[in-house]
């Protein structure tokens, strides 16, 4: 036979069991939701981490490429400067050798005569018929003066005026009024840029390529 106290105890126990069950179910639901959210957060975090890693890798590659490009540009600049220095020294030596070769050619009677005749023949076509002034080195042999006068007279019918010029070491300069044809060493080498390019190409073999 049950007593009121026993009935009350049973009811209290039943209520406590219901509360515990409800708490258990609620905790399970919260835990399940938390796991789902945590899984989503983890997935998002991993995706964001992959994106950041990908972006970092792209930026790293770009930085490496920029560094390599800068290094290559600096190397090319250094090499170009070194080549320019070497070319400059080579040109100085080549110019000196060319001037020495021209002077040596002038000092040989046969080649000197050819030099003078070629200039006079060109001048006869280019200059007009007025009196010519022929500037020559101070040490040009007197024996060749008359031969040059006769050659000029045979071409233009006039006798030229010969003038010694201490600034001329080799060659002749023929002037008629304000027009001159300069076949001195300085005159022949006047187009320095073109001559330097040809000398450099000849000495280095960089014909047809950038120098």
C-alpha positions as CSV (number, residue, x, y, z in Angstrom):
1,X,0.0,0.0,0.0
2,X,1.5,3.3,-1.0
3,X,1.6,6.3,1.2
4,X,1.4,10.0,0.3
5,X,5.1,10.4,0.9
6,X,5.9,7.6,-1.5
7,X,3.6,9.1,-4.2
8,X,5.3,12.4,-3.8
9,X,8.7,10.9,-4.0
10,X,7.8,9.1,-7.2
11,X,6.5,12.2,-8.7
12,X,9.6,14.2,-7.8
13,X,11.8,11.5,-9.2
14,X,9.8,11.5,-12.4
15,X,10.1,15.2,-12.7
16,X,13.8,15.1,-12.0
17,X,14.2,12.4,-14.7
18,X,12.3,14.5,-17.2
19,X,14.4,17.5,-16.4
20,X,17.6,15.5,-16.8
21,X,16.3,14.0,-20.1
22,X,15.4,17.5,-21.3
23,X,18.8,18.8,-20.3
24,X,20.5,15.9,-22.0
25,X,18.5,16.4,-25.2
26,X,19.1,20.1,-25.2
27,X,22.9,19.7,-24.5
28,X,23.0,17.1,-27.3
29,X,21.3,19.5,-29.7
30,X,23.6,22.4,-28.7
31,X,26.6,20.1,-29.1
32,X,25.4,19.0,-32.5
33,X,24.9,22.6,-33.6
34,X,28.3,23.5,-32.2
35,X,29.9,20.7,-34.1
36,X,28.2,21.7,-37.3
37,X,29.2,25.3,-36.8
38,X,32.7,24.3,-35.9
39,X,32.9,22.1,-39.0
40,X,31.8,25.0,-41.1
41,X,34.2,27.4,-39.5
42,X,37.0,24.9,-40.0
43,X,36.1,24.5,-43.6
44,X,35.9,28.2,-44.1
45,X,39.2,28.7,-42.3
46,X,40.9,26.0,-44.4
47,X,39.5,27.6,-47.6
48,X,40.6,31.1,-46.5
49,X,44.0,29.6,-45.6
50,X,44.3,28.0,-49.0
51,X,43.4,31.3,-50.7
52,X,45.9,33.2,-48.6
53,X,48.5,30.6,-49.3
54,X,47.7,30.8,-53.0
55,X,47.9,34.6,-53.0
56,X,51.1,34.4,-50.9
57,X,52.6,32.0,-53.4
58,X,51.6,34.3,-56.3
59,X,53.0,37.3,-54.6
60,X,56.2,35.3,-53.7
61,X,56.6,34.3,-57.4
62,X,56.0,37.8,-58.5
63,X,58.5,39.1,-56.0
64,X,61.1,36.5,-57.1
65,X,60.4,37.4,-60.8
66,X,60.8,41.1,-60.0
67,X,64.0,40.3,-58.1
68,X,65.4,38.2,-61.0
69,X,64.4,40.8,-63.6
70,X,66.1,43.5,-61.5
71,X,69.2,41.4,-61.1
72,X,69.3,40.6,-64.8
73,X,68.8,44.3,-65.7
74,X,71.6,45.2,-63.3
75,X,73.8,42.5,-64.8
76,X,73.1,43.8,-68.3
77,X,73.8,47.4,-67.3
78,X,77.1,46.3,-65.7
79,X,78.1,44.3,-68.7
80,X,77.1,47.1,-71.1
81,X,79.2,49.6,-69.1
82,X,82.1,47.2,-69.0
83,X,81.8,46.7,-72.8
84,X,81.6,50.5,-73.3
85,X,84.8,51.0,-71.3
86,X,86.5,48.2,-73.2
87,X,85.2,49.6,-76.5
88,X,86.4,53.0,-75.6
89,X,89.9,51.8,-74.9
90,X,89.8,49.8,-78.1
91,X,88.7,52.8,-80.1
92,X,91.5,55.0,-78.7
93,X,94.0,52.4,-79.8
94,X,92.3,51.9,-83.2
95,X,92.2,55.6,-83.9
96,X,95.8,56.0,-83.1
97,X,96.7,53.0,-85.3
98,X,94.6,54.5,-88.2
99,X,96.2,57.9,-87.9
100,X,99.6,56.3,-87.8
101,X,98.8,54.2,-90.9
102,X,97.5,57.3,-92.8
103,X,100.7,59.2,-91.8
104,X,102.8,56.4,-92.9
105,X,101.0,56.2,-96.2
106,X,101.5,59.9,-96.8
107,X,105.2,59.6,-96.1
108,X,105.6,57.1,-99.0
109,X,106.1,58.9,-102.3
110,X,104.0,56.6,-104.4
111,X,101.0,56.4,-102.1
112,X,101.3,60.2,-101.5
113,X,101.1,60.9,-105.2
114,X,98.0,58.7,-105.5
115,X,96.5,60.5,-102.5
116,X,97.0,63.9,-104.1
117,X,95.8,62.9,-107.6
118,X,92.6,61.3,-106.2
119,X,91.8,64.5,-104.3
120,X,92.5,66.7,-107.3
121,X,90.4,64.6,-109.6
122,X,87.4,64.7,-107.2
123,X,87.9,68.4,-106.6
124,X,87.8,69.1,-110.4
125,X,84.3,67.6,-110.5
126,X,83.0,69.2,-107.3
127,X,84.7,72.7,-107.2
128,X,84.0,75.4,-109.7
129,X,86.6,76.9,-112.0
130,X,87.8,79.7,-109.7
131,X,91.3,79.8,-108.4
132,X,92.1,77.0,-106.0
133,X,94.0,77.4,-102.8
134,X,95.8,74.2,-101.8
135,X,96.9,73.9,-98.2
136,X,99.6,71.3,-97.5
137,X,102.0,70.2,-94.8
138,X,105.0,72.5,-94.2
139,X,107.4,69.7,-94.9
140,X,105.8,68.6,-98.2
141,X,108.6,68.1,-100.7
142,X,109.0,71.1,-103.0
143,X,109.7,68.7,-105.9
144,X,106.1,67.7,-105.8
145,X,104.6,71.2,-105.9
146,X,105.1,71.8,-109.6
147,X,103.7,68.4,-110.5
148,X,100.5,69.2,-108.6
149,X,100.2,72.6,-110.2
150,X,100.5,71.1,-113.6
151,X,97.9,68.4,-112.8
152,X,95.4,71.0,-111.6
153,X,96.1,73.3,-114.5
154,X,95.4,70.4,-116.9
155,X,92.1,69.8,-115.3
156,X,90.7,73.3,-114.7
157,X,93.0,75.6,-116.7
158,X,94.1,77.6,-113.7
159,X,97.2,77.6,-111.6
160,X,96.5,77.0,-107.9
161,X,97.9,78.9,-105.0
162,X,99.8,76.6,-102.6
163,X,100.0,77.5,-98.9
164,X,101.9,75.7,-96.2
165,X,99.8,75.0,-93.0
166,X,101.7,74.0,-89.9
167,X,98.5,72.3,-88.5
168,X,98.5,69.8,-91.3
169,X,100.6,66.7,-90.7
170,X,99.5,64.8,-93.8
171,X,97.2,65.3,-96.8
172,X,95.9,68.3,-98.7
173,X,93.0,70.7,-98.3
174,X,91.7,72.3,-101.5
175,X,89.5,75.4,-101.3
176,X,87.7,77.5,-103.9
177,X,86.0,80.5,-102.3
178,X,84.0,79.1,-99.4
179,X,84.0,75.5,-100.5
180,X,86.7,73.1,-99.4
181,X,87.5,69.5,-99.9
182,X,89.6,68.3,-97.0
183,X,91.8,65.2,-97.5
184,X,94.1,65.9,-94.6
185,X,94.2,63.3,-91.8
186,X,91.9,65.4,-89.7
187,X,89.5,65.9,-92.6
188,X,89.4,62.2,-93.5
189,X,88.6,61.4,-89.8
190,X,86.1,64.2,-89.3
191,X,83.1,61.9,-89.4
192,X,84.1,60.4,-86.1
193,X,80.9,58.6,-85.2
194,X,80.7,56.7,-88.5
195,X,84.5,55.9,-88.4
196,X,84.3,54.8,-84.8
197,X,81.4,52.4,-85.6
198,X,83.4,51.0,-88.6
199,X,86.5,50.6,-86.5
200,X,84.7,49.0,-83.7
201,X,82.9,46.6,-86.0
202,X,86.3,45.8,-87.7
203,X,88.1,45.2,-84.4
204,X,85.4,43.3,-82.6
205,X,83.6,41.5,-85.4
206,X,80.2,42.9,-84.3
207,X,79.3,43.7,-87.9
208,X,75.5,44.1,-88.2
209,X,75.0,43.8,-84.4
210,X,74.4,46.3,-81.7
211,X,77.7,47.7,-80.5
